Amino acid sequence: MHPATSDKPTCRFCGSAELHETIGPVLRSGALCSVFFCDQCSIGMTWPQPDAATLVRLYAPGEYRADRGKRFIAPIEFLFELHKKWLIWRINSSMKSGRMLDVGCGSGFLASLFAGAGWDVTGVERDDDTAIHARETYRIAVVTDIDHARGPFDLIMVNHVLEHLDDPLRMLEKCRELLAPGGRLIIAVPNFSSLQAKVGGAGWFHLDMPFHLYHFSEQGLVGLLHKAGFSVVESSHADWIQNIYGWLQSLLNRAGISYNALYDLLRMRGRGISASAWSSLLCCLWAVPLALLGICVERVCRTGGVIRCTAVVADRDSKVQL
C-alpha cells in the first residue's frame, strides 16, 4: 500500500482536505483500509490507496477472477447470464445495435452476449493477462488502454468498473470523447449512500476494499458525470441479483460469521471455509427474509445497493429520448 503522508487524504476531485473517516480502519486483503468521504463531492475514497505492485498482486490471474473467466458455481452463473441478457434486451429495445465499448470487459462474457445480439464489440482490460480469456474464448477485440480504442462508439458500458480505477474522472472524459453523436454511456457502481451500505457498515459486501478505490453515492456519481461533460437521462437502483446478494452477505458479515464465507462458498472455494463457518451458514436462514425486507424498503425509498445511470454528452445529446 502507498505509505500515508498524512493522517487523511485530500479529495481527488475537488481538492478538499475536509474529508472525514466514515469506515475503518478494517483489515482487508492483508492491509488496514479506511474510507474517507468528501461531503462536497459526495464521494469516498479508500485510504491508503494500493500501490502498483499491490494492484498487480490483487488482480493476478486466478485471484480476483478464476482462470476460466467465471467466479461462481453453475446455478449462480446462470442467474447472472439471465440478468445480463435482460439488460441487453432492454438496451436493444430502445436503440439500434452499433459499435459498443465494454470498459473492464473481464472474462468477455458480457461482451460476447452483446456481439451475439448484433453489436460490434471492443473490450478494454488492464493488461494482456486479464484480457486473454476474452480474446481467446470469445474472440473479443480487447485493448489494454482506452486511449487505444478507436471510436466513435454508439454505446459505452462501464459496469462495476469505475470504483476500481485510479482516475475515474479521466476515464469518463475519455468515454465522452469516444461517444458517437446520440450515443449512450451506461455506468453502474455500488451505492455507498444506500440503506444496504448503512446497515452493512464495514461488513457491507459491496465495499470490497482495497479493490474498490472510490465509493460513490448517487449524488457523487451524477456530479462526476456532469464534471466529465455528461447529462444523466435515466437512473435506476433495480439490480435484483446484486441487491439480493448484497443484503444477504452483508447481514451474514454483520452477524460475525467468517467474512464473506457465503461468497467464498459460491465461488467454489468452500474447502477454505472452517467447520464453524459452515454450521453458522446453515443456521442463518433468518438472513433470507431480512434480505428480502431490505430490498422491499430500498424499492420504496429508491436507495438500492447499486446505481445504474444512462448518460449522454451534455448539450450535444441531452435531448435523447429513452
N, C-alpha and C positions, 0 to 999 in steps of 0.2 A: 504494500500500500504506500501511497505517497506520504512522506512524513508531514505532519501538520505543522505549518509555520506559525499558526496562531491557534487559539482555542476554538475558533469557529471560522467558517469561510465567509467570503463576500459573495453576493448573488452573481451568478454568471450572466444574467440577463439585464439587470438594471444597475449593478454595482453597489447595491445597498450593503452596508455592514451590519444592519439591524436584523439579522436572521436569528431565530430562536430554535433551540433544540426541542423538537416535538416527540422524537422517539430515540431511545438509546441511552447510553451505548449498549448494543447487544452483540453477542458473538455469532458471526455467520461466516461459514467457509474459512475458518481459521483466523478471522480478523474481527476486531471490535469496530462496529459501524454505528453511526447515528444518522438521523435525518434532521437537517436544519431547514427551516421553512421561511420563505420570504413573503411577508404579508403584502408587499407592493406588487409582486408578480404572481402571487398565489401558486408558487412552485417550490417544492422542496428538493434538496439535494443530499445524496449520500456523502458522508464525510467521516474519515478521509476517503478521497477518491482512489480507486485502484490504479496502480501504475501500469505501464505497458506489459511488463513481464507477468504481473498478476493476471491481467486480462488474457494473455496467451494461455496461461495455466487453466483459468476458469473455463475457457471456451475450447479446450483441447478436444479433438475427436473422441467420442465415447464418453465424455464427461457431461457437457451440457445437453447433448442430444446423442442418442445411440448411433453407432456407426452406420446402421442400415437406414437411418433417417427417421425412425419412429421413436416415440417416447414411451408409449403406453401399451398395455395388453390389448388384444384384438377388439373386445367389445367397446372399449373406450375410444380406440382409434376409429371405429365405425361411427360412433356418435359425432366425433369431430368431423369426419368426412361428410356426414349428412348436414351438419351445420355449415360447412364451407360451401356445399352445393346450394344450400338455401340462400346464402349470401350472394353467390354468383347469379342465381335465378333472379334475385331482387335487382341486381345491377343491370342484367340483360333486359329486364322488363322495362327499364327506364332510359336506356341508351343503347345505341348500336355498338357492336363489338368493333374494336380497332386495335391500336397499339397500347400495350399495357406494361408498366414497370412495377415489379414486385420488389420493394426495398426490404432487404432482410429476408430473402426467399427461403432460407433454411434448407430443408430437405428437398424443396422444389415441388412438393405435392400440391400445394395450393396453386402454384403457377401452372402445373400440368392440368389441373381442372379448368383453369381459365383457357389454356390452349385448346383443350377439348371442347370448350364452348365457343370457339371461333376467334379467340384473341391471339394476336401476335405478341408473344410474351418475352420480355427480357428480365432477368433477375439481377439483384445486387447482393453480394455477400462480403464478409470482412476479409477473407483471404481464400487462396486456392483450396486449402484443406476443407474449409466449410462449404465451398462451392461444389466439391467433387460429386456429391450424391445427386444434386440437381442436374448436373451436366451429364453424368454417365447413366443414371437411372431413367430420368425423364427427358433427356435431350434438350434441356433448357439452356439458352444462351445466358451465361452469368458473367458479369463484370465484377471486379473486386474493388472498384472505386466508382462512385456515382458520377464523377467527372468524366468517366469513360463511356457513360451511357449516351447513346445518340438519339436525341429527341427529334420531333416532339412526340409526346405520348398523350393519348386520349384519356387514360386512366392511370393514376399512380396510387399504389397501395402501400401504406406504411403500417403494418398490422402488428401491434405489440412489439415495436422495434424502437420507437423514439426514446423510450425510457432507458434504453441500453446505450445510447450514443453519447460521446464526449461533447459534441457540439450540436444539439438538436436544432438550434436556430439556423445554422449554416445548411443543414440538411433540408429544412423546409424552404429556405431561399433557393436552393438548387432545384428542388421539386417545382417551384414556381417557374424557374427558367425553362424547365423541360416540358411543362404542360402545354398542350396544344390549345388554341382558342376554343372555348366551350368545353375544355377538358375538366376532369374532376380529380381531386385528391381525397382519398378516403383513409382516415387515420384512426387507429384505436389504441388506447392506453389504459392501464388501471386507473381507477378514480380514487385519488388519495383523500378526497373530501366526502367519500361515500359513508353511509351508515356501516357498511361492512368493514371498512377500514377503521372507523372509530371503535367498533366493538372488538375487532381483532387486535388493535394496538400493535405491539411489537410482534405478535403472533399472526398478523394478517398475512394470508398466503401470498397475495399479490405484491407484498412489499419487496420480497425477493432480493434483499441486499446480499452481496455487493454487485450482483448482476445489473440491477436497476440503479442507474446513476442519478436519475431525476424522478420526481414523484409529482404528478400533475393533478391538480383539481380541474374541474370543468372550466372555471373562470381562467385558470392559468393556461390551459391548453388553447382556449379560444383567443386569449390575449397574445400568446406566442404566434398563433396563426395570423392574427392581424398584423403583428410586427413584421412577419415574413412576407406580407403583401397579399394575404388571402382574406376572403369573406366566407364565413361559415353559413351554409344554406340549409343544413339539416344536422341535428344531433340526436343521439339515442343512447340509452343505457341497456337496451334489450340484447343481452348475450346470455342465453339461457344456460349454456354449458359452463362458461366462465363464472357466472354468478352463482349457480348452484354449487359448483365445486369450491369456489372461493369461500362461500359461507361455511360449508361442511368442514373443510380443512382448517379454517381459521378458528372455528369453535373447538375442534379437537386440540389444536395448539394451545388455546386458552385454557383447556381443561388439564393441561400438564402432561399429556401423552407425548411420547418422543416426537420431536419437532418434525413435521411433515411425514409422519410414519405412513399415513394412508397414501400419500403421493408416491413414496418410495415403493410401496406395495404395488400400486397401479403401474409404476414404471418398470415392473418386473425385477425389482431389487429387493424382494421380500426376504431373501436369505440374510440380509443385513439387519433385519428388524428383530429386536430381542423378544423373548417369550412373553415378558411382561407387557410389551407394547402390543403384541398380538392379542393377548387376553383383553387389554384395555380397549382395543379397536372393536372387538366382538361385543363388548359391553356398552358401546357408545351409540346404539341405535337411537338414543334420545336426541342425538345431534341432527338427525334427518328432519323431524318435524320442526325443529328450531330453525334449520336452514331454510325450509320452505316458508316459514313465517317471515323470516328476514327478507326473502325475495318478494313476498307479497307487500310488505311495508315499503321496500325500495320502489316497487312498481307504482305505488300510490304517491310516494314522495319524489319520484323521479331522481333517485340518488343511487343508482345501481353501482356495482363494483367495477364496471367498465364504462368508458366513454368512447363512443364512435362518432366522429364528425365527418361530414362531407363538406368540402370547401372548394371554392373556385377563385380564380385570380381576381382580386378586388378591382372595382371599376370596370375592368375589361369584360368580365364574365359574370358579374354579380346578379344579373337578371336571369340566369339559368334556372329553369323550372325543373323540379324533380318529380 
